[in-house]
Amino acid sequence: MKKIKILVIEDNRVLRDDITTMLNEQADMHVVATIGSGNNVLLKAIQKKPHVILMDVGLKYFKEASVVESIKKNIPEAKLIGMGLLPLQADIVEFVEAGASGFILQKCDC
């Protein structure tokens, strides 16, 4: 079975590790890399060629819309999904207008 390759971009280490564990438990998914912060996002994405990139919309060190645009320019086949706990509607719209495929909330009423 061919697995969906996923790149997780999340600056919260605990959340990043939990997302990775959860996704890797799925038979058809595999997290090929994780990124916490820094400028190596595009380079890592180009190297790993993920099918899906899960990206936190509240990253501290760079503007997410510009990262989305760069990734879509260099890896147009990759699907970018934004994640956020309490995003502003404007942030979601900007993210999707930059080329993201969608957005999910990081909220659980467990």
Protein Blocks (a to p, Z undefined) as FASTA:
>chain_A
ZZdddddddfblklmmmmmmmmmmpmkbccfbdcfbdjklmmmmmmnopabdcddfkbfk
bcfklmmmmmmmmmmmbccddddfbdcfklmmmmmmnopabdcdfbdcZZ
